[in-house]
Amino acid sequence: MCEMSMEQKRLLYNIQVLNFAVYDLTLYLDTHSYDKEALKYYNHYNALLKQSVEEYSMLYEPLTLRHVNKNDNCFKWALAPWPWEGVC
């Protein structure tokens, strides 16, 4: 059984929080396209999200195919447990 470290859990939780914020801001900007303050928040949190996902992918495993490390000597995407396997 694969047990996540506290640091891995913390980083994954942070990604989920940032993803929610970016998604929520996206919905808001759909109807308030000229709100400069909201756009500033969107850009800030989107940058933090991208940075966190890159960090997670480098330290643990890729979250999407876009984050598969090209420098690895194997295809890590296929090696990590799948969500429905209930391992991690």
Buried (B, 14 or more C-beta within 10 A) or exposed (E): EEEEEEEBEEBBEBBEBBBEBBEEBEEBBEEEEEBEEBBEBBEEBBEBBEEBBBEBBEEBBBBEEEBBBEEEEEEBBEEBEEEEEEEB
